[in-house]
Amino acid sequence: MSIHVALHHRTSYQYERPVGHGAHVVRLRPAPHCRSNVLSYSLKVGPMEHFINWQQDPQANYLARLMFPEPTDRLDIEVNLVVEMSVQNPFDFFLEPQAETYPFAYDPEQGHELAPFLKVGKPEPLLEGLIARFKGKTARTIDFLVELNSHLQGAIDYRIRMEPGVQTPEETLKLASGSCRDSAWLLVTLLRHLGLASRFVSGYLIQLKADVKSLDGPSGAEVDFTDLHAWTEVYLPGAGWIGLDPTSGLLAGEGHLPLACSPDPSSAAPVTGAVEKCESTIEHEMSVTRIYESPRTTLPYREEQWQEILKTGRKIDSDLNAMDVRLTMGGEPTFISMDDFDGAEWNTAAVGPTKRIISGELIKRLRAKFAPGGLLFYGQGKWYPGEPLPRWSLACYWRKDGQAIWEDDSLIADESRDYQYDATHAKRFGIALAGALGADPKWLQPAHEDALYYMWREKRLPDNVDPLKSNLKDKLERDRLLRLFDQGLGEVVGYALPLERRDTAQGLRWTSGPWFLRDETLYLLPGDSPMGFRLPLDSLPWVKESEYPWHVPEDPTRNLAPFPQGPSRMLAFQRREWEKATAVRLARFDREGENAALDKPWEKKPAPQESASWITRSALCIEPRDGRLHIFLPPVKNTEDFLDLVATIERTAQSLEMPVILEGTAPDYDPRINVVKVTPDPGVIEVNLQPAASWDELVFNTSTLYEEAHLCRLATEKFMIDGRHCGTGGGNHIIIGGETPSDSPLLRRPDLLRSMITFWNHHPSLSYLFSGLFVGPTSQAPRIDGARNDSIHELEIAFKTLEMQGTPLPWQVDRAFRNLLIDPTGNTHRAEFCIDKLYSPDSATGRLGLLEMRNFEMPPHHQMSLAQHLVLRALVARFWREPYTKPLVRWDSEIHDRWMLPHFIWQDFRDVLSDLREQGYWIEDDWFAPHLEFRFPRIGEFNQRGVEVEMRHAIEPWHVLGEE
């Protein structure tokens, strides 16, 4: 990756009359040891009548010696050069063994050659004190020089000084300020007194505006900038001359272009010479212009390119709306920490010490951007084999109609704060909440750890092990025992309120009742999870399996009426007031003799062997944990009940002035509710981004997520051990569907999925240009023809069954492809086209009308991600207008041979874009040059006998080995 910049430097001297000129020496050509590649250089001098001789001085600097035969009233010197700005590592060198530690001595031969650069005078008091500070130190040479350079940068304030000449080191130290040349000469003098050969350098400094602003300090120049500058070079055996810039405190990099290096500043001046005595004025002009930028991930597009991408996206959006496609697109981008590239949690482990903290900060930032008034919910996520506990899941729910679910941000407890809440506060909150819900508070009961179990566990410990200092192999068991014995087994863990919303004579109302436990005490199951997951529900009175009140998620395809208008909290309050008024009326009716109206069957004690179907079998739990109050929500029948319960909890928290954290059972899928989730995955944080119904909404969602993740110090890229740029290691799966399952274009038009499968079969570049490094039959998203030889034949049969169907039925597409879109083990989730949530017969969450495209790796920039979405949206529009029904191609071994090479992938992808352009969607090839550079980094190029050869990394399919 490189940027070519053109530097323009012009200096003009205007005299009051024509004057004679002596010989002038111009030192404005990059020195031979300039590390940046100078592609072109020109020096123009006016007047035209002059003689120029190029030469090199004793330090090998390039000099242009000018002679002017005639008097002139003007002297113009103009430099134009083009330089390649490629990132350089200033520490890319080795030292001789004897020079690795300071102090060291030059060998006699080097000492003789470096004598001019070691010459010093008697130091004055301030300089002598500075020398004494560093002279006695012993340290690694590089560390010593970095410390010295940084010290001067902090001690000397930079100021622009127009006066000619250079301050003495003593003057610079006394003023504690100076120009770049003053700081450079101070460092030269200091290094020489410390026994290190050094020289003064004048040159150009080019500073380009950073693509991404730094989170850790100044981001550098706000605009591209260049100027004459001065710094220092020190000679290190084995490394040669190394540049140190005391103005910035950095080592010299690709932006430092040395022009002249000299033992003394006077022989490094850009222009020297004499003229007759006269009045004169000087004009100075410098500029730097980018003339070429190779595609890069930090700034993939020029502004005009990006505006064209946005314009094309809106054009596709217009066509999708005109054709009534009803397309939505979400995603599952992944991030890693920018501060810890080596930690297990950011490479292989799903959970770790910092991932949960950073995720908590991210979900709060996303709530502020996407859903002010949204509900933060801390629940449990996936539980994989071999993991001791389910993973956590942080979610934010909000209503699509814009009404608030949770209004007061101050009532959301801060996870980093200890509020000193204990069981007393939990009981107080439980009683107040039960009253606010209209349930009977007397059924609120304390929960305890099972003392007998832990006494048994203690007795099973080795005789020479202290339970408080146990060194058991299982860390979770050690921590659990230590925590329990520390707090005491008899302490109250929290309070449980049996809770269920029932249809009563008063209408729908929250009810609570007894649990009739055998020992009349609530003992939790052993474990580390919140108490709501450890309730002894199997100890409740027996009920026939046919009468058990199973929680059955509602059908996601049902038609739902809009929520009543108004914030959930206000509606819950109005509903509760209505329930109270109804209760008063029924109580009056009861006094007239109708006692059955107020009967509470859920409080009835069952007889022996009687099936107790009326018992409340779910509970809301209030648990103080780490000084914070956690409210565990039970499963509820529908979203309305969930919102009512949450609103009542908020009102209770407000009345008691007690911030809380909500956790437990998340609400079922509801198309009237949006949700964004942050969850852990091996090596990454995964964000389940809410679906967007339009291109502009998708742009906002994606760019906002990248920005907020960056502010949480999350990165979208990492580097391999050889320095190669790569992704996070996680995916950026794209989710295609509709606002509701019934709106899904994939269910309304089963041929859409067929078209996509066929087109991907014809164009393998769609599988590999955007994929991660792990491809092949055992990867996370194998191609359908990448593992099984008979898959193409079976696909052709599936396509024919779709053709034979008449009116599209929602389950047709699932039945046709469920056993084909799988990996070699039969896993439907690990497939390039994942239809787990399309219309699965297994569960309600599997019938959402969603297609997950899993072959997309996390791109390092949000604009690159949106460019991928743009192609998918264009393809959906193209296939909706005209189904793609061409015969399938049997690639055989070519799929892991020819299609592993970047040349063929790029040519094939250009064919894809050409096809879209024929359909009216003008998507340029250049828009995907950054993807090509990221997926297939350039190694280099060479020219042999007129043939240019470019070398890039290719793809290598990975196969899981037997021992894995």
Helices and strands as residue ranges (DSSP letters): E 2-19, E 24-26, E 37-46, E 51-56, E 62-67, E 72-86, G 97-99, E 101-102, H 108-113, G 115-117, H 125-135, E 139-140, H 141-155, E 157-158, H 169-175, E 177-178, H 180-193, E 198-207, E 225-236, E 240-245, E 250-251, E 256-262, G 265-268, E 271-272, E 280-293, H 303-322, E 328-332, E 334-337, G 344-346, H 355-370, E 375-380, E 392-399, G 409-411, H 423-437, G 441-443, E 445-449, H 451-459, G 467-469, H 475-487, E 492-498, E 500-504, E 507-511, E 522-524, G 531-533, G 537-539, G 545-547, H 568-591, G 595-598, G 601-603, E 619-625, E 628-633, H 639-656, E 660-664, E 673-681, E 684-692, H 695-711, E 714-715, E 718-719, E 725-726, E 733-737, G 741-743, H 745-748, H 751-762, H 765-768, H 791-804, H 812-817, E 833-834, G 844-846, E 851-853, H 862-881, G 892-896, G 898-900, H 902-918, G 925-928, H 929-935, E 938-944, E 947-952
